[in-house]
């Protein structure tokens, strides 16, 4: 009489997928023929466990089993089993214990491999970042050997198919067990997975197919680049293996600190000094920009720390024609030494009311009001 699959795994009919898997793992370890004392009995029980798990772990098979019972297993499927679990269940135990699926465990012959990418760090000035420039760089990289053309074999010598793996790059090992025949595959230890043997290696590259060479390139840097920008130059990285494409070269840019300007995105910041009279009366002052001197109109009564935005005098955009702004902070400079004439003029200015503060409240009055909460 067929045994109930739920009873075989020791679970109830409402068991979750996690419960089914947990029960199977526990029983599979306990009754595996390799660890049991009575191997014949363990092998028979182990087959029942595996058969039960193959059905109950599959939602469709489990639904058929719950509906028709063992009658559903007497159809025209493999070995009289429409569920098709007779040959596929035994692989699951190895997947569960060793943490890999059979597809993952299948090594493949190593074909063409893309070369690695390279990084080159380049520092430029803020002026170069503003206008754009071209810089010549020199670096070393692995290139295909010019003697053997990347094959690794001496010119004119043959490249043979590996006899151990017959050119597949993998080795198959067959092991007989009480449960049947098990086949494992691994990378061929003789050819390293390439499937080829080189009897006479190239003397220039010692059979590697690559040699280190020095290369010089001209890098075009567009206007507006910022600190941390990178430029990708395709096909100038490490050469590929076995006919694979070369990697890329990435040039990472850093912009050196400037003595006058500070940058924030596309805007530039500049501090300038102005005299007391320029601040009081207003004037036109000449300020620096990255494209040359420009005039700034300072309004009368300008206070120290005032900001003036000069639109379109900042950094250009890498992705378009827009420009940032130049933001100028003015600082009123008080003279530390006065001539006799200058002092007399300032005293006259003060006597005429020039040292009057327009605010009705002094600074100290405002502080008192803040503490009183007025």
C-alpha positions in Angstrom: 0.0 0.0 0.0 1.5 3.4 -0.9 2.7 5.5 2.0 1.2 8.9 2.6 3.7 11.6 1.6 2.8 13.8 4.5 3.4 10.9 6.9 6.8 10.2 5.2 8.0 13.7 6.0 6.2 13.8 9.4 4.1 17.0 8.6 0.4 17.8 8.4 -1.5 18.7 5.3 -1.4 22.4 6.1 2.4 22.6 6.3 4.0 25.6 4.6 6.8 25.4 2.0 9.3 26.2 4.8 8.0 23.4 7.0 8.3 20.9 4.1 11.8 22.0 3.3 12.9 21.9 7.0 11.4 18.4 7.4 13.1 17.1 4.3 16.5 18.5 5.3 16.3 16.9 8.7 15.2 13.4 7.4 17.7 13.5 4.5 20.6 14.0 6.8 19.3 11.3 9.2 18.6 8.6 6.6 21.2 9.2 4.0 22.8 5.8 3.1 26.3 7.1 3.6 25.7 7.8 7.3 23.1 5.1 8.2 24.1 1.8 9.8 21.6 -0.3 7.9 22.3 1.0 4.4 19.7 -1.2 2.6 16.8 0.0 4.8 18.1 3.6 4.8 18.3 3.6 1.0 14.7 2.5 0.7 13.5 5.0 3.2 15.7 7.7 1.6 14.0 7.1 -1.7 10.6 7.6 -0.1 11.7 10.8 1.5 13.0 12.1 -1.7 9.9 11.1 -3.6 7.6 12.8 -1.1 9.7 16.0 -1.1 9.7 16.0 -5.0 5.9 16.1 -4.9 5.1 18.3 -1.9 7.7 20.9 -2.7 6.1 21.6 -6.1 2.8 23.5 -5.8 1.3 21.9 -8.9 2.3 18.4 -8.0 1.1 18.9 -4.5 -2.3 20.1 -5.7 -2.7 17.0 -7.9 -1.6 14.8 -5.0 -4.0 16.4 -2.6 -6.9 16.0 -5.1 -6.2 12.5 -6.5 -3.8 10.9 -4.0 -1.4 8.2 -5.3 -3.8 7.6 -8.2 -2.2 10.7 -9.8 1.2 8.9 -9.8 0.1 6.0 -12.0 -0.2 7.9 -15.3 2.0 7.9 -18.3 4.8 10.0 -17.0 8.5 8.9 -16.6 8.6 5.5 -15.0 4.8 5.6 -14.6 4.9 8.9 -12.7 3.2 11.9 -14.3 4.9 14.1 -11.7 8.3 13.5 -13.2 10.1 13.3 -9.9 11.7 9.9 -10.4 15.0 11.2 -11.8 15.1 14.9 -10.7 14.7 14.7 -6.9 18.2 13.3 -6.1 19.9 16.4 -7.4 18.0 18.6 -4.9 19.8 17.1 -1.9 23.2 18.2 -3.2 21.8 21.6 -4.0 20.6 21.9 -0.5 23.7 20.6 1.3 26.3 22.3 -0.9 24.5 25.6 -1.7 24.6 25.6 -5.5 22.3 24.5 -8.3 23.4 22.1 -10.9 23.4 24.8 -13.5 25.8 26.9 -11.3 28.1 24.0 -10.8 28.6 23.5 -14.5 32.0 25.1 -15.5 32.2 26.5 -19.0 35.1 26.7 -21.4 36.8 30.1 -21.0 36.1 32.1 -24.2 37.0 35.7 -25.2 37.3 37.9 -22.1 37.1 41.7 -22.0 40.1 43.5 -20.8 40.1 45.5 -17.5 39.4 49.2 -17.2 42.1 51.7 -16.2 42.0 54.9 -14.2 44.2 57.9 -14.7 44.1 60.9 -12.3 44.7 64.3 -13.8 44.7 67.7 -12.1 43.8 70.9 -14.1 43.5 74.6 -13.2 40.3 76.5 -12.8 41.1 78.5 -15.9 41.5 75.2 -17.9 38.2 74.0 -16.5 36.6 77.3 -17.5 37.9 77.4 -21.1 38.5 73.7 -21.8 41.8 72.4 -22.9 43.8 69.4 -24.3 46.3 67.6 -22.2 48.7 64.9 -23.2 48.9 61.9 -20.8 51.3 58.9 -20.7 50.4 55.6 -18.9 51.3 51.9 -18.9 48.9 49.2 -19.8 48.7 45.5 -20.8 48.5 45.2 -24.6 48.3 42.2 -27.0 51.7 40.9 -27.6 53.0 42.2 -30.9 55.1 39.1 -31.5 52.4 36.4 -31.1 49.4 38.7 -31.8 47.9 37.8 -28.5 47.8 34.0 -29.0 50.6 33.2 -26.5 52.2 30.8 -29.0 55.6 31.3 -30.7 55.1 32.5 -34.3 54.6 29.6 -36.6 54.1 27.0 -33.8 50.8 25.1 -33.4 48.1 25.6 -30.8 46.7 22.1 -29.8 43.4 21.0 -28.4 43.8 19.9 -24.8 43.7 16.1 -24.7 42.5 15.9 -21.1 39.2 17.8 -21.6 39.0 17.4 -25.4 38.9 21.1 -25.9 35.8 21.7 -23.6 37.8 23.3 -20.7 36.1 21.1 -18.1 36.8 17.7 -16.6 34.0 15.2 -15.7 34.4 12.8 -12.8 31.9 9.9 -12.5 31.3 8.4 -9.0 29.2 5.3 -8.3 27.1 5.4 -5.2 24.3 3.3 -3.7 21.9 5.8 -5.1 23.3 5.6 -8.6 25.8 7.3 -10.7 26.9 10.9 -9.9 28.8 13.1 -12.3 30.7 16.2 -11.2 32.5 18.8 -13.4 35.4 21.1 -12.7 37.7 23.4 -14.6 40.4 21.4 -16.5 43.6 21.5 -14.5 45.8 21.0 -17.5 44.6 23.8 -19.8 43.1 26.1 -17.1 39.7 26.0 -18.8 40.9 27.4 -22.2 40.6 24.0 -23.9 43.9 24.7 -25.7 47.6 23.7 -25.1 50.6 25.8 -26.3 53.6 23.5 -26.8 55.9 26.4 -27.7 55.1 29.6 -25.8 56.0 33.0 -27.2 59.3 34.2 -25.8 58.3 37.8 -25.8 55.3 37.4 -23.5 56.1 33.9 -22.0 52.8 32.5 -23.3 50.6 35.1 -21.6 49.6 36.8 -24.9 50.1 40.3 -23.3 53.0 42.6 -22.6 53.2 45.9 -20.7 53.6 48.9 -23.0 53.7 52.7 -22.5 51.1 54.7 -24.3 50.6 58.5 -24.9 47.2 60.0 -25.6 45.8 63.5 -26.0 42.8 64.0 -23.8 40.2 66.7 -24.8 38.7 68.4 -21.7 35.5 70.2 -22.4 34.7 73.6 -20.8 32.8 73.5 -17.5 34.1 70.3 -16.0 34.1 70.1 -12.2 36.1 68.4 -9.6 35.5 64.6 -9.8 34.4 64.6 -13.4 35.6 61.7 -15.5 36.3 61.2 -19.2 35.9 57.8 -20.7 38.2 56.8 -23.6 36.9 53.6 -25.1 39.3 50.7 -26.0 42.3 52.2 -24.2 42.3 50.0 -21.1 43.9 46.5 -20.7 43.7 44.3 -23.8 41.3 41.4 -23.8 42.2 37.7 -23.5 41.6 35.1 -26.2 40.4 37.7 -28.7 38.2 39.6 -26.3 37.7 43.4 -26.6 40.0 45.9 -24.7 38.7 47.7 -21.6 38.3 51.5 -21.3 40.5 54.2 -19.8 38.8 56.6 -17.4 40.5 59.9 -16.8 39.4 61.4 -13.4 39.7 65.2 -13.1 40.5 67.3 -10.1 40.5 71.1 -10.2 43.2 72.8 -8.2 42.3 75.4 -5.6 42.3 79.0 -7.0 44.0 81.9 -5.2 41.0 84.3 -5.9 37.9 82.4 -6.9 35.8 79.9 -5.0 33.5 77.6 -7.0 30.0 76.3 -6.2 28.6 74.4 -9.1 28.5 76.8 -12.0 28.8 79.9 -9.8 32.0 81.6 -8.9 32.6 83.7 -5.7 35.0 86.6 -5.4 35.9 88.9 -2.5 37.0 92.5 -3.3 38.0 95.4 -1.1 36.6 98.9 -1.6 37.3 102.2 0.1 35.1 104.1 2.5 34.4 106.8 -0.1 33.6 104.2 -2.8 31.1 102.6 -0.5 29.5 105.8 0.7 29.4 107.6 -2.7 29.1 104.7 -5.0 31.6 104.0 -7.8 32.6 101.8 -10.7 35.2 99.3 -9.8 37.1 96.8 -12.0 37.0 93.2 -10.8 38.6 90.0 -12.0 36.8 87.2 -13.8 38.1 84.1 -15.6 37.6 85.8 -18.9 39.3 89.1 -18.0 38.6 92.3 -16.1 34.9 93.4 -15.9 33.3 96.5 -14.4 31.1 96.4 -11.4 28.7 99.3 -10.4 28.8 99.7 -6.6 25.8 101.5 -5.3 26.1 104.4 -2.9 25.7 103.5 0.7 27.0 99.9 0.2 27.8 98.1 3.4 30.6 95.7 4.0 29.6 92.2 3.2 27.1 93.2 0.5 26.8 90.8 -2.4 26.6 91.7 -6.1 25.6 89.1 -8.7 27.2 89.5 -12.1 25.1 87.2 -14.3 26.7 85.1 -17.0 30.3 85.6 -15.7 30.5 82.2 -13.9 31.4 78.7 -15.2 30.0 77.4 -18.5 27.8 74.3 -18.4 29.2 71.0 -19.8 25.9 70.0 -21.2 24.7 73.3 -22.8 25.3 76.9 -23.5 24.2 78.3 -20.2 26.6 80.1 -17.8 26.8 80.5 -14.1 27.1 83.8 -12.2 30.0 85.6 -10.6 29.0 86.6 -7.0 31.1 89.4 -5.6 31.3 90.2 -1.9 32.5 93.7 -1.1 34.5 94.5 2.0 34.8 98.2 3.1 38.4 98.9 4.1 38.9 101.5 6.9 42.3 103.2 6.6 44.7 102.6 9.5 46.8 105.7 8.8 45.6 109.2 7.8 47.5 112.2 6.7 46.9 115.6 8.3 44.8 116.7 5.4 42.7 113.5 5.4 42.1 113.8 9.1 41.0 117.4 8.8 38.6 116.5 6.0 37.1 113.6 8.0 36.7 115.8 11.1 34.8 118.4 9.0 32.7 115.5 7.7 31.9 114.3 11.2 31.1 117.9 12.3 28.7 118.1 9.5 26.9 115.0 10.8 28.7 112.5 8.7 29.1 110.1 11.7 25.4 110.0 12.3 23.8 106.5 12.2 20.5 106.5 10.3 18.8 103.9 12.4 16.8 105.4 15.2 17.9 102.7 17.5 21.6 101.9 18.2 23.0 98.4 18.1 22.8 98.2 21.9 19.2 99.3 21.9 18.4 96.4 19.5 20.1 93.9 21.8 18.1 95.1 24.8 14.9 94.9 22.8 15.7 91.3 21.9 16.2 90.3 25.5 13.0 92.1 26.5 11.0 90.4 23.7 9.8 93.7 22.3 
